[in-house]
Amino acid sequence: MNRDYIEAAQAVPGSAGSSWLVSDATEYPPLLSDIVADVLVIGGGITGALVARRLSRDRRRVVVLERRRIASGTTGHSTAKVTALHGDSWRALLGRHEGNDVRAWASANLAAIEELSAIALDVGAECGLRRLPAYLVAGDDTASAAFDDHLAALVSAGLPASLSAAPAPFGRPSATLARQALIDPAAFVVAVVSAFGTNAEVHEQTAVRSLDAEGAGWRAKCDHGSVSAPVVVMADHFPVHDTGGFFTRLFPYAHYALEFVPSQTMPDGMWMQVGGDEITLRPTLDASGTWIAGGQRVRVASVDDERDIYTDLAASVTKLLGGCEVVRHWSAHDHETPDGLPFVGEAPLGRNLFMAAGFAGWGMTKSVVASAVIADAVEGRGHPLAKILSPSRLPGVDSAVVFAKENATVGREFVEGHLTSRRGKAHEDSVAGGTCTHLGCETKFNPAEGTVDCPCHGSRYGRHGDVIYGPASKDIESRE
């Protein structure tokens, strides 16, 4: 199975697929029998790898199941900025949560950079680790005029940010956060998995079709085998066993990226615009080579033609930097939550069933924090962030507004999908227009990437119906 799933398409600049997934990687066998473990980890991305690393070092027998290839999902399609400077999200968090809680969360994300860097060195990961500053930079005149407020939010959150004047081509106020990091995320995760040792067992190309309580534990049923374990960690993008109605509390967004050759010398570092086109920029390896641009997040399957998103992103880069040569393009799905914090910990009504979801595009540091919270919970240790990240937490008033708006979108998509002609949505060489196996919404063909996407809850399928991302766990039957 290929590591990438994005297909080449006409009218999209550059080659198809993530820069991080072009090389080969060690393959692990699919699960072909019924086995028993102390801990089952579902999902072989950065969160699953880090959880398995922690727990297997505690001498528990851990089994990791990955639907496709290790790091081939959201992790391998990330722009992989390992930073606590999560765009302008800190202002919103300060408006929704107690200041002490926000500062504790910020401190944990800062510490995560150091921990991830230490892990990379410990496992000998050839992942291009670099320590360099991250910058939040004004993207237009409005953001420039209000930039003191943006900086104040970072400082109030406890981030050691300082005001600076960004050099050309930005030429606007910026906030600097020193000693952040860049990595190749797929190479990092592959190295972590390769260093597991004898207490961990890994299976690729193994989709979990169902997860059910069995006795005092759980049993995950796959196509050609099963895993029984008293403890399960769902690190699978969207929890395969939804015990808390998370399909109403996790909102699917796509993040688009281009790798390009800039036409001018770029100032080293990670750059994130607030205001304007809100593009992000990072060097692929070093500042003298290719760069990666990320664009504004877009709700999954909410546009008529995703090729326009890539065209607009390329235009934004050209407007800022001048002409550039696009090398590759790709996207990733991730989820947002009503209150801006991820859901990490024991799932509601699920004894010894743990989850991590809702990283909102900043999973490089949040995954490290999540792995610590979950490992502590499994081992019976308290963690200072366990309560504020709990999947069972009650929403605040501001969160309820977001919750209502997002679910109104889902309701509209469901109704409109069933009222309009399925024939109008069908695609001659895909299952598009068919019903999503999650909750029955009508799917849409993504002409930019050759995938079939669900506009309601973000399930993504290959053109012939194989699940790429959940919440769907069952494939759509092909009409062939």
C-alpha positions in Angstrom: 0.0 0.0 0.0 1.3 3.5 -0.9 2.1 5.8 2.0 0.1 8.6 0.4 -3.5 8.6 -0.9 -3.7 12.0 -2.7 -4.0 11.5 -6.4 -2.7 13.7 -9.3 -5.3 16.0 -10.7 -5.5 18.4 -13.6 -5.4 22.1 -12.9 -3.6 21.7 -9.5 -0.1 23.0 -9.3 2.8 20.7 -8.5 2.9 16.9 -7.9 0.3 15.2 -5.7 1.1 14.1 -2.2 3.0 15.1 0.9 6.7 15.9 0.9 7.1 13.7 4.0 5.7 10.5 2.4 7.7 10.3 -0.9 10.3 7.9 0.5 9.9 4.2 1.5 9.6 3.2 5.1 9.7 -0.1 7.0 6.5 -2.1 6.5 4.7 -3.9 9.3 2.4 -6.9 8.6 -1.3 -6.7 8.8 -3.1 -8.4 11.7 -4.0 -12.0 10.7 -5.1 -13.6 14.0 -6.8 -13.0 17.3 -4.3 -11.7 19.9 -4.3 -10.4 23.4 -2.4 -7.3 24.7 -2.2 -5.2 27.9 -2.9 -2.0 25.9 -4.3 -1.6 22.4 -3.4 1.7 20.6 -5.6 2.5 17.6 -3.8 4.8 15.2 -0.2 4.9 14.1 0.3 8.7 13.8 2.3 10.9 16.2 -0.1 10.6 19.1 -0.4 6.8 18.9 3.4 6.4 18.5 4.1 8.5 21.6 1.5 6.9 23.7 2.8 3.4 22.8 6.4 4.5 23.5 5.5 5.6 27.0 3.4 2.6 27.9 5.7 0.0 26.4 8.6 1.5 28.4 6.4 0.8 31.5 6.7 -2.9 30.6 3.1 -3.2 29.3 2.5 -5.3 26.2 1.3 -2.8 23.6 -0.3 -3.5 20.2 -0.6 -0.7 17.7 -3.0 -0.9 14.8 -2.8 1.4 11.8 -5.5 1.5 9.1 -3.0 2.4 6.3 0.7 3.0 6.9 2.5 4.4 9.9 2.3 8.3 9.9 0.4 8.3 6.6 -2.7 10.2 7.9 -2.9 13.6 9.4 0.6 13.4 10.8 2.2 12.7 7.4 0.2 15.5 5.8 1.0 18.1 8.5 3.2 21.2 7.8 4.8 20.1 11.1 5.5 23.3 12.9 6.6 22.2 16.4 5.6 25.4 18.2 3.4 26.7 21.0 2.6 29.7 18.8 -0.6 28.2 17.5 -1.5 31.1 15.3 -3.9 33.5 17.0 -5.8 30.9 18.9 -4.6 32.1 22.3 -6.9 35.1 22.3 -9.9 32.9 21.8 -8.8 30.5 24.6 -8.4 33.4 27.0 -11.9 34.4 26.3 -13.3 30.9 27.0 -11.2 29.6 29.9 -9.8 30.6 33.2 -6.4 32.3 32.8 -4.6 29.8 35.0 -5.9 27.0 32.9 -4.8 28.6 29.7 -1.3 29.3 31.1 -1.0 25.7 32.2 -1.9 24.6 28.7 0.6 27.0 27.2 3.3 25.9 29.5 2.7 22.2 28.6 2.9 23.0 24.9 6.2 24.9 25.4 7.6 21.9 27.3 6.4 19.6 24.6 8.9 21.2 22.1 11.7 20.2 24.4 10.4 16.7 24.9 9.8 16.0 21.2 13.3 17.3 20.4 14.8 15.0 23.1 12.9 12.0 21.8 14.1 12.7 18.3 17.7 12.6 19.5 17.1 9.6 21.7 15.8 7.4 18.9 18.3 8.8 16.4 15.5 10.1 14.1 16.8 11.5 10.8 13.9 13.9 10.7 15.6 17.2 9.9 15.1 18.5 13.5 15.9 22.2 13.6 15.5 24.7 16.5 14.5 28.1 15.3 12.1 31.0 16.1 8.4 31.1 15.2 6.7 34.4 14.3 3.2 35.6 14.4 3.1 38.4 11.8 0.4 40.9 10.8 -1.1 40.1 7.4 -2.8 43.4 6.6 -3.2 47.0 7.8 -6.1 46.0 10.2 -4.0 43.4 11.9 -1.0 45.8 12.1 -3.1 48.4 13.8 -4.4 45.9 16.4 -1.1 43.9 16.8 -0.5 45.1 20.4 -3.7 43.1 21.3 -2.3 40.0 19.6 1.0 40.3 21.4 -0.8 40.9 24.7 -2.8 37.7 24.3 0.4 35.7 23.9 1.9 37.3 26.9 -1.2 36.8 29.0 -1.2 33.1 28.0 2.3 32.8 29.5 4.2 32.6 26.2 7.6 34.4 26.2 6.8 36.3 23.1 8.5 39.6 22.2 7.6 42.3 19.7 9.7 42.6 16.6 9.6 44.2 13.1 9.4 41.5 10.5 11.9 41.8 7.6 11.0 41.7 3.9 8.9 40.3 2.4 6.6 40.7 5.5 7.4 44.3 6.6 4.9 44.4 9.4 4.8 44.0 13.2 5.5 40.5 14.5 5.7 38.5 17.7 8.7 36.3 18.1 8.8 33.0 20.1 12.3 31.6 20.3 13.6 28.0 20.2 10.7 26.4 18.5 11.3 23.4 16.1 10.8 22.0 12.7 10.8 18.3 11.8 9.8 15.8 9.1 6.8 14.4 11.0 6.7 11.1 9.2 10.4 10.4 9.6 10.1 11.2 13.3 7.2 8.8 13.9 8.8 6.0 11.8 11.9 6.4 14.0 9.9 6.3 17.2 8.0 3.2 16.1 11.2 1.5 15.0 12.7 2.0 18.5 9.8 0.4 20.4 11.5 -2.8 21.4 10.0 -6.1 22.3 7.1 -4.9 24.4 5.3 -3.4 21.4 3.8 -5.0 18.3 2.8 -3.0 15.2 0.3 -3.9 12.5 -0.3 -1.8 9.4 -3.1 -2.1 6.8 -5.4 -3.1 9.7 -8.6 -1.2 9.9 -10.6 -1.5 13.2 -14.1 -2.1 12.1 -15.7 -2.2 15.5 -14.6 -1.8 19.2 -16.8 -3.4 21.8 -16.8 -4.0 25.5 -16.0 -7.6 26.3 -15.8 -8.8 29.9 -13.6 -6.4 31.9 -11.9 -5.1 28.7 -12.4 -4.4 25.0 -12.2 -6.3 21.7 -11.3 -4.6 18.5 -12.5 -6.5 15.4 -10.5 -6.1 12.2 -10.9 -7.7 8.7 -8.7 -10.7 9.5 -8.2 -10.8 13.2 -8.9 -9.1 16.5 -7.2 -7.7 19.6 -8.5 -8.1 23.1 -7.1 -5.8 25.8 -8.2 -4.3 29.2 -7.1 -0.8 28.1 -7.6 0.9 24.7 -6.3 4.2 23.5 -8.1 5.7 20.5 -5.4 7.8 18.8 -7.2 7.5 15.5 -8.1 11.0 14.4 -11.7 10.5 15.4 -12.7 7.9 18.1 -13.8 4.7 16.4 -16.0 4.0 19.4 -18.0 7.2 20.1 -19.2 7.0 23.6 -19.8 10.7 24.0 -21.6 12.0 20.9 -18.3 13.4 19.6 -19.8 13.5 16.1 -21.6 16.6 17.4 -18.5 18.0 19.2 -15.7 17.5 16.7 -15.9 19.7 13.7 -13.9 18.6 10.5 -11.7 21.1 8.8 -9.2 20.6 5.9 -5.8 22.3 5.9 -4.1 22.8 2.5 -0.4 23.0 1.8 2.0 23.7 -1.1 5.7 23.0 -1.3 7.4 25.6 -3.5 10.6 27.2 -4.6 10.6 30.9 -3.6 11.7 33.5 -6.0 13.6 35.5 -3.3 15.7 34.9 -0.3 13.5 34.1 2.7 14.1 35.0 6.3 14.6 31.8 8.3 11.9 30.7 10.7 8.3 29.8 10.9 5.9 32.6 9.8 2.2 32.7 10.6 0.0 35.5 9.4 -2.9 36.9 11.4 -5.2 38.8 9.2 -4.9 39.1 5.4 -4.6 35.8 3.7 -3.6 34.0 6.9 -0.9 31.9 5.2 1.8 30.1 7.1 5.4 29.5 5.9 8.2 27.2 6.9 11.3 25.9 5.2 11.1 22.3 4.1 14.6 21.6 5.4 16.6 24.8 5.5 15.9 28.4 4.4 17.9 28.2 1.2 15.8 25.3 -0.2 12.1 24.8 -0.8 9.4 26.1 1.5 6.0 25.0 2.6 3.0 27.2 2.7 -0.3 26.5 4.5 -3.5 28.3 3.9 -6.8 29.1 5.7 -8.7 26.1 7.1 -11.7 25.1 5.1 -14.6 23.0 6.4 -14.4 19.6 4.8 -16.3 19.3 1.5 -17.8 22.8 1.8 -16.7 24.1 -1.6 -17.7 23.1 -5.1 -14.2 22.5 -6.3 -11.2 22.0 -4.0 -8.9 22.8 -6.9 -9.8 26.5 -6.4 -8.4 26.3 -2.8 -4.9 25.3 -4.1 -5.2 28.0 -6.8 -6.0 30.7 -4.2 -3.2 29.5 -1.9 -0.7 29.7 -4.8 -2.0 33.2 -5.5 -1.6 34.3 -1.9 2.0 33.1 -1.9 2.7 34.9 -5.2 1.2 38.1 -3.8 3.5 38.0 -0.8 6.7 36.7 -2.3 6.5 37.2 -6.1 6.5 34.4 -8.6 7.2 30.9 -7.2 7.5 27.4 -8.6 5.1 24.9 -6.9 6.6 21.5 -6.3 3.9 19.5 -4.4 0.5 19.9 -3.0 -1.5 18.1 -0.3 -4.0 18.5 2.5 -4.9 17.1 5.9 -8.1 16.7 7.9 -8.2 17.7 11.5 -11.0 18.5 14.0 -11.8 21.5 16.1 -13.8 21.5 19.4 -16.4 24.0 20.7 -14.0 25.5 23.4 -10.7 25.3 21.5 -9.1 22.7 23.7 -8.7 19.0 22.6 -10.5 16.1 24.1 -7.8 14.0 25.9 -8.4 11.4 28.6 -10.9 8.7 29.5 -13.9 8.7 27.1 -17.3 9.2 28.7 -18.9 5.9 29.8 -15.8 4.0 28.7 -13.9 2.5 31.5 -10.2 2.2 30.5 -11.1 3.6 27.1 -9.0 6.6 26.3 -9.0 9.1 23.4 -7.2 12.1 22.0 -8.9 14.3 19.3 -9.5 17.8 18.3 -6.0 19.2 17.8 -7.2 21.9 15.4 -4.1 21.7 13.2 -1.5 22.0 15.9 -0.9 18.4 16.7 2.9 18.5 16.9 2.9 19.8 20.4 -0.6 18.8 21.5 0.2 15.1 20.7 3.1 15.2 23.1 0.9 16.6 25.9 -1.9 14.2 25.1 0.5 11.2 25.3 1.6 12.3 28.8 -2.0 12.8 30.0 -3.2 9.4 28.7 -0.1 7.5 30.0 -0.6 9.0 33.4 -4.2 8.1 33.4 -3.5 4.5 32.3 -0.9 4.2 35.1 -3.2 5.7 37.7 -1.3 8.9 38.1 -2.8 12.3 38.2 -2.0 14.9 35.5 -2.5 18.7 36.1 -4.2 19.0 32.7 -6.5 16.0 33.0 -9.5 18.0 34.2 -9.4 20.8 31.7 -8.8 18.4 28.7 -11.3 15.8 29.9 -13.6 14.5 27.1 -16.4 14.6 29.7 -16.1 18.3 30.4 -19.2 20.5 30.2 -19.3 23.3 27.6 -19.4 27.0 28.5 -21.7 29.6 27.0 -19.4 30.6 24.3 -18.8 27.0 23.4 -22.5 26.4 23.1 -22.7 29.1 20.4 -20.0 27.4 18.4 -21.6 24.0 19.0 -25.0 25.2 17.7 -23.5 26.9 14.6 -21.4 23.9 13.6 -24.3 21.4 14.0 -26.6 23.6 12.1 -24.2 23.2 9.2 -24.3 19.5 9.6 -28.1 19.5 9.6 -28.2 21.6 6.5 -25.7 19.4 4.7 -27.7 16.3 5.6 -31.1 17.6 4.5 -29.8 19.2 1.3 -27.8 16.1 0.4 -30.9 13.9 0.6 -33.2 16.4 -1.2 -31.0 16.9 -4.2 -30.4 14.4 -6.9 -27.7 11.8 -6.0 -27.1 11.5 -9.7 -25.9 15.1 -9.7 -23.3 14.3 -7.1 -22.2 11.0 -8.7 -18.8 10.7 -10.2 -18.1 8.2 -13.0 -15.1 6.7 -11.5 -15.8 6.9 -7.7 -18.3 6.1 -5.1 -19.1 9.8 -4.7 -22.8 10.5 -4.2 -23.1 7.3 -2.2 -24.1 7.4 1.4 -21.4 7.8 4.1 -21.3 4.7 6.3 -21.1 6.9 9.4 -24.5 8.5 9.7 -25.8 8.5 6.2 -24.9 11.9 4.7 -24.4 12.1 1.0 -20.7 12.2 -0.1 -18.9 14.5 -2.5 -16.0 13.9 -4.9 -12.9 16.0 -4.3 -11.5 16.7 -7.8 -8.2 18.1 -6.4 -7.2 14.9 -4.6 -9.3 12.1 -6.0 -11.0 11.4 -2.7 -14.6 11.1 -1.6 -15.4 13.3 1.3 -18.4 13.6 3.7 -19.5 17.2 4.4 -21.2 16.4 7.7 -18.6 14.9 9.9 -15.5 14.7 7.7 -15.1 11.1 6.8 -12.8 10.7 3.8 -12.7 7.7 1.5 -10.6 6.7 -1.5 -12.3 7.0 -4.8 -13.5 3.3 -4.6 -14.8 3.6 -1.1 -12.0 2.6 1.3 -12.0 4.6 4.5 -9.0 7.0 4.8 -10.2 9.1 7.8 -13.0 8.4 10.3 -15.5 8.8 11.9 -16.6 6.2 9.3 -15.2 2.7 10.1 -16.8 0.8 7.2 -16.0 1.2 3.6 -18.6 2.4 1.0 -19.3 -0.5 -1.4 -18.1 0.3 -4.9 -20.7 0.4 -7.7 -18.3 -1.5 -10.0 
